[in-house]
Amino acid sequence: MDEGSSSSIVADSVVVESVRESLEEILTRMLDDAAKRDDDDEEKKVNARERWRILAKAIQYRLPSVPHFGGFGLVSLKHITVPDKFIGFPDNWNEYRITMNTGYTVNVHRMRRKITARDLMGFNYTGNICLWPSEEALSYYVLENLTTFHDKWILELGGGMTCLAGLLVAKYGNPYGVHLTDGNTLSVDNVRKSLRLNPSINCYVKCSNLAWERCRELCPNEGGKFHYIFSADCVFFDEARSFLADAIQYFLADDGVALVMAPRRGSTLNLFGREATNMGLKCREIEQYSDIVWRKHRELMMTPHYREDMHYPILVLVTKF
């Protein structure tokens, strides 16, 4: 399918293959290191390799899989030509469009490069690989509720390479200000590129590299500031859930709402809710938050590669009271 007419934005085959190659590189290194660390006893070497093979399978299972279905078809993209003065590679600029009664568009720099083993072994890099269904659904949801964000402070946590929901609200929602964040430096740099090619955004926009566990240190003056917090597909990793809940607790205004969008993925969404509740936050799950997204979901239930537990995002409203 031609990129200009694509109805969904999932990881392209080049990037997917890059991730697979990098994962294989990591697992091979694990196996080799296991053998080197053992002594000359051949039986011990065999046992070590078998233990690491088991661990390798576990890692492959725990990593978020690239979606096998074509997304919800809510976001389309087409390549655009930009002046040479804009940073980034010319072939990487695209217009992202969501069409409702009218068309909503933002220009996005799509980073395309080989994903290395170092990337995958460092800070969670999945948000830089593609636009995940949760971000697609969250972006559609915020556009359906644009008036909600008028004159409000907005924060996006873990926005990946696009921070799409935050960009759309910055352009169309008339907020007071928007703070776009991710924990990956490459991702944040990419969002800054995108901001330069959206001159019609006229509200205050800040873009930061933010590690959730250091939110108080990195943003000492932003505690309790934000009326709305966006977060898409950020509850999967065990080590990050408590940090995300703590960041929401810190940044959220007393009358604010965090919109956390994520599939259930087994118990991961429930575990996030438990972490947030233990911190004194209130969580309310909404399955049918958008008639259009719900209809797309019901249609996809009839297809072979769609798994509700893995692919359908649940909206969790997180509040302080």
Secondary structure, 3 states (H helix, E strand, C coil): CCHHHCCCCCCCHHHHHHHHHHHHHHHHHHHHHHHHHCCCCHHHHHHHHHHHHHHHHHHHHHCCCCCCCCCCCCCEEEECCCCCCCCCCHHHEEEEEEECCCEEEEEEECCCCCCCHHHHHCCCCHHHCCCCHHHHHHHHHHHHCHHHHCCCEEEEECCCCCCHHHHHHHHHCCCCEEEEEECCHHHHHHHHHHHHCCCCCCCEEEEEECCHHHHHHHCCCCCCCEEEEEEECCCCCHHHHHHHHHHHHHHEEEEEEEEEEEECCCCHHHHHHHHHHHCCCEEEEECCCCHHHHHHHHHHCCCCCCCHHHHCEEEEEEECC
